[in-house]
């Protein structure tokens, strides 16, 4: 297998705007193929940029999503946001057998939903749980996740870049055939 390298470049920070970190991969052309990813955002994430910007940032997810698609032009990335648990479960059931990876920010359902955990266990697509904030620096009730043990991994505390890291991890998983 070809050697892979990760290069991180931090661009200058602008005051009051999220800094952008670009992570690029040198990959084996055999694995450089189109991949399909789904991002599922749970309750209240439709209010990003407005709700508690000191915790969640000042950008909406729609603004960030355009940047995310630009960072991964060779891959198809779609996203769904819902404030309803059943809608998130329906999305997992509908897309969980044909996606190369799913990134889920279940919001408060992370801490309450056994049903979401069961839905994640029921599908074949790898799932990475993300959180914008470091949940372990917050209220104690946020320290427990019902969905973590059903997911491939968890990324938390890197703001919107948590999504970038999750997509990178899913690409690396596919390239290296990690369990």
PyMOL commands that set and color helices and strands:
alter all, ss='L'
color gray80, all
select helices_A, chain A and resi 45-47+53-56+61-71+85-95+107-111+114-122+135-137+140-143+148-150+161-176
alter helices_A, ss='H'
color red, helices_A
select strands_A, chain A and resi 5-10+21-26+36-41+76-81+101-105+127-131+153-156
alter strands_A, ss='S'
color yellow, strands_A
deselect
rebuild
show_as cartoon
